[in-house]
Amino acid sequence: LYYMRCMTCTTHTYLATQKAFLQKCVYFTYSDGTYFEWNGGYAVFQIDPMSRTPVYEQIIQQVERFVLTGLLLPGGQIPSVRSVSMTNSINPRTILKAYTDLDSRGLIQSVPGKGYFVCADAQEQLLQKGRAK
């Protein structure tokens, strides 16, 4: 089980109480050392441009982690292509490539004019994928 630790107040919590925790804090680390930022209801992507992992794969991995840990709930909206592009200075086509891949795998779905949303069974699909490995 992952726990999240606030990087500013150093309060520890488990995922069962994350709602109250996320209302107070902004920057978090997972128990494995990776981190994320919570901003206005969104888990903000942390992109490492120097990584050997392509940017679109970093986005895919982070969406998967956010779904598995409950930060992105079924029916929840993920950040728009435009907002991710502006926040991280990433080409919108790169983000669209990641979102299209996630859509084709049935983890998110596009609603024209509204954005991208987490599919109802996304967490279960990822758990089954993890069990198969």
Solvent accessible surface area in square Angstrom, and as a share of the most:
residue,aa,sasa,rsa
1,L,170,0.85
2,Y,75,0.28
3,Y,73,0.28
4,M,0,0.00
5,R,75,0.27
6,C,0,0.00
7,M,91,0.40
8,T,100,0.58
9,C,66,0.40
10,T,81,0.47
11,T,65,0.38
12,H,109,0.49
13,T,18,0.10
14,Y,135,0.51
15,L,32,0.16
16,A,102,0.79
17,T,81,0.47
18,Q,15,0.07
19,K,120,0.51
20,A,56,0.43
21,F,14,0.06
22,L,13,0.06
23,Q,154,0.69
24,K,165,0.70
25,C,12,0.07
26,V,66,0.38
27,Y,98,0.37
28,F,0,0.00
29,T,19,0.11
30,Y,7,0.03
31,S,51,0.33
32,D,77,0.40
33,G,56,0.54
34,T,65,0.38
35,Y,114,0.43
36,F,2,0.01
37,E,39,0.17
38,W,42,0.15
39,N,85,0.44
40,G,76,0.73
41,G,48,0.46
42,Y,72,0.27
43,A,2,0.02
44,V,20,0.12
45,F,3,0.01
46,Q,45,0.20
47,I,33,0.17
48,D,70,0.36
49,P,109,0.69
50,M,172,0.77
51,S,42,0.27
52,R,244,0.89
53,T,42,0.25
54,P,62,0.39
55,V,40,0.23
56,Y,54,0.20
57,E,60,0.27
58,Q,16,0.07
59,I,0,0.00
60,I,16,0.08
61,Q,99,0.44
62,Q,33,0.15
63,V,0,0.00
64,E,26,0.12
65,R,53,0.19
66,F,4,0.02
67,V,4,0.02
68,L,71,0.35
69,T,6,0.04
70,G,13,0.12
71,L,11,0.05
72,L,10,0.05
73,L,80,0.40
74,P,75,0.47
75,G,50,0.48
76,G,23,0.23
77,Q,66,0.29
78,I,0,0.00
79,P,10,0.06
80,S,48,0.31
81,V,29,0.17
82,R,176,0.64
83,S,49,0.31
84,V,4,0.03
85,S,15,0.10
86,M,136,0.61
87,T,90,0.52
88,N,39,0.20
89,S,106,0.68
90,I,18,0.09
91,N,89,0.46
92,P,70,0.44
93,R,195,0.71
94,T,35,0.20
95,I,0,0.00
96,L,82,0.41
97,K,109,0.46
98,A,0,0.00
99,Y,0,0.00
100,T,78,0.45
101,D,50,0.26
102,L,0,0.00
103,D,54,0.28
104,S,91,0.59
105,R,88,0.32
106,G,24,0.23
107,L,4,0.02
108,I,0,0.00
109,Q,90,0.40
110,S,54,0.35
111,V,54,0.31
112,P,122,0.77
113,G,92,0.88
114,K,142,0.60
115,G,19,0.18
116,Y,33,0.13
117,F,43,0.18
118,V,2,0.01
119,C,19,0.11
120,A,90,0.70
121,D,73,0.38
122,A,0,0.00
123,Q,67,0.30
124,E,78,0.35
125,Q,58,0.26
126,L,10,0.05
127,L,75,0.37
128,Q,100,0.44
129,K,83,0.35
130,G,48,0.46
131,R,167,0.61
132,A,91,0.70
133,K,186,0.79
